[in-house]
Structures are given as C-alpha cells and as structure tokens.
Amino acid sequence: MTKLPVLSGRDVVKMLARVGYEFDHQRGSHIVLRLSVQPYRRITIPDHKEIAKGTLRAIIRETGLTVDEFTDLA
C-alpha cells in the first residue's frame, strides 16, 4: 500500500484542479469541487490544516484515481 502524504485541504484542491476539478462553492469549512467534464462528479474537501488519512483515501476513491496517480499530481 502506498504511503499517503500529509496534505491540507487547500493542497488537495490544487492537486485535483490539475485533473479538471473546479471550485463550485464553499459552505463553512467544506469546499465543494465539481468535475468540468463528464461524469460531473462533486467532491467535498474539508478545509483543514491536515486531512486525516482515511478521509484522504475516501476523497481519492471518489475521484476515481488510484493513490499512485493522486500522489503523482503533487
């Protein structure tokens, strides 16, 4: 299993922007991103200084990327 980096919510938003996710809106401490092409997925990212490992794995799974593909975006 690939080791995950320690990332903030803003770091994750920047990384996902490289694969087509765009800022949709923010409510409180949660940022909602939307994929600009089909399948138009919506992902919610907590705007925290450090995202928990389990939460980060769930975000990666929801985007349809593998952990290796995600870490290559850094």
MDTraj code that builds the backbone (N, CA, C; nanometers):
import mdtraj as md
import numpy as np

residues = "MET THR LYS LEU PRO VAL LEU SER GLY ARG ASP VAL VAL LYS MET LEU ALA ARG VAL GLY TYR GLU PHE ASP HIS GLN ARG GLY SER HIS ILE VAL LEU ARG LEU SER VAL GLN PRO TYR ARG ARG ILE THR ILE PRO ASP HIS LYS GLU ILE ALA LYS GLY THR LEU ARG ALA ILE ILE ARG GLU THR GLY LEU THR VAL ASP GLU PHE THR ASP LEU ALA".split()
xyz = np.array([
    [0.0840, -0.1168, 0.0000],
    [0.0000, 0.0000, 0.0000],
    [0.0892, 0.1240, 0.0000],
    [0.0550, 0.2188, -0.0834],
    [0.1330, 0.3408, -0.0965],
    [0.1093, 0.4329, 0.0222],
    [0.2161, 0.4918, 0.0721],
    [0.2056, 0.5834, 0.1845],
    [0.1516, 0.7169, 0.1355],
    [0.0545, 0.7701, 0.2073],
    [-0.0070, 0.8973, 0.1701],
    [0.0704, 1.0143, 0.2288],
    [0.0812, 1.1233, 0.1541],
    [0.1462, 1.2425, 0.2088],
    [0.0525, 1.3163, 0.3045],
    [0.1085, 1.3997, 0.3899],
    [0.0287, 1.4833, 0.4787],
    [-0.0068, 1.6088, 0.4002],
    [-0.1360, 1.6325, 0.3808],
    [-0.1807, 1.7437, 0.2983],
    [-0.2881, 1.8242, 0.3691],
    [-0.2956, 1.9522, 0.3347],
    [-0.4053, 2.0359, 0.3826],
    [-0.5176, 2.0303, 0.2804],
    [-0.6324, 2.0813, 0.3176],
    [-0.7450, 2.0846, 0.2254],
    [-0.7146, 2.1667, 0.1017],
    [-0.6458, 2.2782, 0.1188],
    [-0.6103, 2.3645, 0.0053],
    [-0.5142, 2.2935, -0.0896],
    [-0.4219, 2.2130, -0.0351],
    [-0.3292, 2.1359, -0.1196],
    [-0.4055, 2.0359, -0.2063],
    [-0.5039, 1.9701, -0.1470],
    [-0.5836, 1.8719, -0.2207],
    [-0.6620, 1.9410, -0.3321],
    [-0.7168, 2.0584, -0.3036],
    [-0.7914, 2.1342, -0.4047],
    [-0.7007, 2.1675, -0.5229],
    [-0.5784, 2.2110, -0.4957],
    [-0.4839, 2.2450, -0.6029],
    [-0.4475, 2.1222, -0.6855],
    [-0.4299, 2.0076, -0.6180],
    [-0.3939, 1.8849, -0.6887],
    [-0.5085, 1.8378, -0.7785],
    [-0.6306, 1.8449, -0.7283],
    [-0.7444, 1.7999, -0.8069],
    [-0.7763, 1.8958, -0.9218],
    [-0.7354, 2.0212, -0.9090],
    [-0.7548, 2.1167, -1.0189],
    [-0.6743, 2.0742, -1.1413],
    [-0.5662, 2.0024, -1.1206],
    [-0.4820, 1.9560, -1.2322],
    [-0.5492, 1.8481, -1.3155],
    [-0.6511, 1.7806, -1.2605],
    [-0.7211, 1.6766, -1.3359],
    [-0.8619, 1.7199, -1.3767],
    [-0.8930, 1.8489, -1.3645],
    [-1.0193, 1.9002, -1.4169],
    [-1.1240, 1.9389, -1.3149],
    [-1.0960, 1.9270, -1.1856],
    [-1.1936, 1.9687, -1.0846],
    [-1.1871, 2.1195, -1.0670],
    [-1.3043, 2.1824, -1.0590],
    [-1.3135, 2.3276, -1.0427],
    [-1.3893, 2.3593, -0.9140],
    [-1.3572, 2.4742, -0.8568],
    [-1.4255, 2.5208, -0.7367],
    [-1.5722, 2.5445, -0.7706],
    [-1.6625, 2.4860, -0.6927],
    [-1.8058, 2.5070, -0.7125],
    [-1.8579, 2.6052, -0.6084],
    [-1.8410, 2.5716, -0.4805],
    [-1.8793, 2.6618, -0.3724],
    [-1.8172, 2.6137, -0.2414],
    [-1.8303, 2.6979, -0.1402],
    [-1.7800, 2.6624, -0.0078],
    [-1.8866, 2.6968, 0.0938],
    [-1.9070, 2.6049, 0.1876],
    [-2.0014, 2.6295, 0.2955],
    [-1.9297, 2.5941, 0.4254],
    [-1.9018, 2.6942, 0.5039],
    [-1.8282, 2.6715, 0.6277],
    [-1.6863, 2.6265, 0.5979],
    [-1.6472, 2.5144, 0.6547],
    [-1.5102, 2.4659, 0.6353],
    [-1.5030, 2.3547, 0.5316],
    [-1.6012, 2.3456, 0.4428],
    [-1.6004, 2.2423, 0.3400],
    [-1.6057, 2.3049, 0.2010],
    [-1.5105, 2.2658, 0.1181],
    [-1.5005, 2.3149, -0.0189],
    [-1.5595, 2.2088, -0.1106],
    [-1.6483, 2.2501, -0.2006],
    [-1.7096, 2.1569, -0.2947],
    [-1.6496, 2.1822, -0.4320],
    [-1.5943, 2.0759, -0.4900],
    [-1.5360, 2.0823, -0.6240],
    [-1.6257, 2.0059, -0.7196],
    [-1.6247, 2.0476, -0.8455],
    [-1.7058, 1.9817, -0.9476],
    [-1.6163, 1.9508, -1.0662],
    [-1.6306, 1.8314, -1.1208],
    [-1.5552, 1.7920, -1.2389],
    [-1.6162, 1.8620, -1.3592],
    [-1.5342, 1.9271, -1.4403],
    [-1.5835, 2.0095, -1.5502],
    [-1.6272, 1.9287, -1.6723],
    [-1.5941, 1.8014, -1.6784],
    [-1.6362, 1.7142, -1.7888],
    [-1.7104, 1.5941, -1.7314],
    [-1.7767, 1.5189, -1.8179],
    [-1.8491, 1.4031, -1.7663],
    [-1.7553, 1.3087, -1.6945],
    [-1.7915, 1.2531, -1.5848],
    [-1.9221, 1.2301, -1.5243],
    [-1.9668, 1.3383, -1.4269],
    [-1.9119, 1.4579, -1.4318],
    [-1.9533, 1.5724, -1.3491],
    [-1.9612, 1.5381, -1.2010],
    [-1.8604, 1.4736, -1.1499],
    [-1.8576, 1.4360, -1.0079],
    [-1.8459, 1.5596, -0.9201],
    [-1.9011, 1.5507, -0.8002],
    [-1.8860, 1.6559, -0.6999],
    [-1.8139, 1.5942, -0.5808],
    [-1.7103, 1.6612, -0.5354],
    [-1.6280, 1.6125, -0.4253],
    [-1.6269, 1.7195, -0.3163],
    [-1.6434, 1.6786, -0.1923],
    [-1.6369, 1.7702, -0.0793],
    [-1.5037, 1.7516, -0.0087],
    [-1.4300, 1.8616, 0.0056],
    [-1.2984, 1.8598, 0.0683],
    [-1.3045, 1.9428, 0.1966],
    [-1.2673, 1.8859, 0.3119],
    [-1.2631, 1.9669, 0.4339],
    [-1.1462, 2.0646, 0.4268],
    [-1.1714, 2.1893, 0.4605],
    [-1.0676, 2.2930, 0.4567],
    [-0.9946, 2.2952, 0.5910],
    [-0.9181, 2.1890, 0.6175],
    [-0.8432, 2.1765, 0.7419],
    [-0.6939, 2.1858, 0.7132],
    [-0.6161, 2.2132, 0.8172],
    [-0.4706, 2.2219, 0.8008],
    [-0.4108, 2.0867, 0.7655],
    [-0.4711, 1.9800, 0.8165],
    [-0.4241, 1.8446, 0.7870],
    [-0.5454, 1.7528, 0.7726],
    [-0.5549, 1.6864, 0.6580],
    [-0.6666, 1.5953, 0.6334],
    [-0.6293, 1.4570, 0.6849],
    [-0.7205, 1.3937, 0.7569],
    [-0.6975, 1.2602, 0.8106],
    [-0.6735, 1.1611, 0.6968],
    [-0.5936, 1.0592, 0.7240],
    [-0.5567, 0.9609, 0.6210],
    [-0.6789, 0.8905, 0.5620],
    [-0.7728, 0.8497, 0.6466],
    [-0.8923, 0.7816, 0.5988],
    [-0.9776, 0.8721, 0.5117],
    [-0.9884, 0.9981, 0.5495],
    [-1.0642, 1.0956, 0.4708],
    [-0.9972, 1.1173, 0.3365],
    [-0.8658, 1.1260, 0.3357],
    [-0.7921, 1.1460, 0.2116],
    [-0.8093, 1.0261, 0.1187],
    [-0.8034, 0.9058, 0.1726],
    [-0.8252, 0.7856, 0.0903],
    [-0.9666, 0.7840, 0.0319],
    [-1.0656, 0.8272, 0.1097],
    [-1.2034, 0.8315, 0.0607],
    [-1.2176, 0.9338, -0.0519],
    [-1.1508, 1.0484, -0.0386],
    [-1.1542, 1.1509, -0.1438],
    [-1.0916, 1.0965, -0.2716],
    [-0.9778, 1.0301, -0.2582],
    [-0.9100, 0.9725, -0.3750],
    [-0.9991, 0.8693, -0.4421],
    [-1.0636, 0.7855, -0.3636],
    [-1.1535, 0.6823, -0.4178],
    [-1.2705, 0.7461, -0.4921],
    [-1.3278, 0.8537, -0.4372],
    [-1.4413, 0.9214, -0.5005],
    [-1.4030, 0.9870, -0.6326],
    [-1.2783, 1.0294, -0.6456],
    [-1.2353, 1.0930, -0.7701],
    [-1.2116, 0.9930, -0.8814],
    [-1.1976, 0.8657, -0.8458],
    [-1.1728, 0.7636, -0.9470],
    [-1.0253, 0.7459, -0.9790],
    [-0.9388, 0.8088, -0.9009],
    [-0.7940, 0.7955, -0.9196],
    [-0.7407, 0.6856, -0.8285],
    [-0.6229, 0.6359, -0.8621],
    [-0.5534, 0.5470, -0.7700],
    [-0.4664, 0.6340, -0.6792],
    [-0.4174, 0.5767, -0.5721],
    [-0.3318, 0.6512, -0.4797],
    [-0.2046, 0.6959, -0.5504],
    [-0.1480, 0.6091, -0.6360],
    [-0.0263, 0.6454, -0.7091],
    [-0.0515, 0.7610, -0.8054],
    [-0.1642, 0.7584, -0.8762],
    [-0.1974, 0.8678, -0.9686],
    [-0.2155, 0.9986, -0.8913],
    [-0.2785, 0.9895, -0.7748],
    [-0.3010, 1.1086, -0.6928],
    [-0.1690, 1.1676, -0.6434],
    [-0.0787, 1.0810, -0.5941],
    [0.0481, 1.1323, -0.5406],
    [0.1363, 1.1872, -0.6523],
    [0.1178, 1.1403, -0.7763],
    [0.1937, 1.1957, -0.8893],
    [0.1498, 1.3376, -0.9237],
    [0.0336, 1.3801, -0.8787],
    [-0.0142, 1.5165, -0.9044],
    [0.0599, 1.6210, -0.8225],
    [0.1277, 1.5794, -0.7161],
    [0.1953, 1.6724, -0.6256],
    [0.3122, 1.7440, -0.6895],
])
top = md.Topology()
chain = top.add_chain()
for i, resn in enumerate(residues, 1):
    res = top.add_residue(resn, chain, resSeq=i)
    for name in ("N", "CA", "C"):
        top.add_atom(name, md.element.get_by_symbol(name[0]), res)
traj = md.Trajectory(xyz[None], top)
